[in-house]
């Protein structure tokens, strides 16, 4: 009985494997629970559409489960989205989508299955995500969201706020990265400090300049600024220019420190292409 109820002999299998990219980000909240956003980007080369008088139909099924430290499910989504395009998606362009769901705070394991059409899909290995505690006095950062206005994939955390996603994580040198993150556990009216640094993969830990960033001066190696907390939860949006960065793989490092000396850190990888 134990073996039969804790093992899986028939793992999900697809006759045809698609080449898609996914991203799971813990940012935002609903009530006292955090939000997990599951985004995906499927290249046109992996898509099979059905002709319709209005265009081409692409059905995409997303299955996602989040589990706590004991392996019990704490969040689950099984949804099918139907995308309609006027013409077939070019092979080097992407079909993108996003689903979000509330989950409890903590380190959660998750698994994703993405299916396109009847026979094509992919099952990703188990991974993990850290969901910050929204309600509390402990300083915490959400995942940094790196997005692009050209990806046509957005989320509105509040009236007047628009967050941009970019599931495939690649940016041209003439692009802007639209950065969004949230800070939790701040003391209203008290000062906190933010440091943002970009490092090149394989660069030996050295800092790399971002060029003109946030409208600021000339090629800083890092950015540091101080602000007053307007609330216990602060939402931050910034734009980062990439024209000074050479093509390659990079990591954005974000650190926030409050006046109590508490520090929270998060990182996010991205790629710059020609």
C-alpha positions, 0 to 999 in steps of 0.5 A: 500500500505504501509503495502503491500510494507514494510512487508513480510508475506511469509518468506523463509521456508525450509522443512528440516533445516540444521545445518550450521555455518556462519561468516560475516567479513568486511575486505579488499576493492574494490575501495572506498568501503569495502568488506564483506566476507560471509563464511559458514561451513556445516557439513557432517551430514547436507549434501545430495549429488548426485552421479556422475561418478567423485564423489559426487556433493553438490550444495549450494545456498547462498543468502545474502543482506546488508541494510543501516540504512534506510533499503535499500539494498546496497549489494546483492548476490544470487549464487549457488556453486557446490562442487565435492568431491571424496567421501561423506563428513564425518559427523564430517567434513565440507564443506566450502565456501566464497563469498565477495561483495563490500558495502559502509562503516557504520553499515549495517544490513544483512540477510543470507539464505543458501540452500543445495540441493532442500529441505534443508536450513536455514534462519538466523535472521537479524544481523549487521556488521561494515564496516570501511571507507577505504578512509579517514584520520580517524583511523579504523580497519577491522574485525580480521580474524581468520583462519586455514590452514586446513580449505582449505578456502582462500582469496588473498587481494593482490599478495603474501598475503593469508588470511585463514578463519575458519567459524566454529570458532573452533581450536584444541590445537595443531592448529595455528590461522592465524590472518589477519587484516587491519588498515586504516587512518594511516599517512605514516611514523608515528608510531602506536601501536597495543595491542592484548589480549585474554580473556577467556569467563567467566573469570571475565575480566582477561587476559589469556596468549597466550603462545608463540605468534608471536615467542615471549618469555614466556607466555605474558598476552598481546602483545603490539608492535609499528611499523611505518606505511608503507602506509595509509592502512596496512595489518597485518598477524600473527600466534598464537599458542594455545597449552597453552590454555585450551579448552573453549570459548575465545575472541580476542581483538585488539586495534590500537592507532596512534600518534594522540591519536586515537584508534580503537578496534575490537573483534572476538570470537573463541573456543579451543577444544581438 
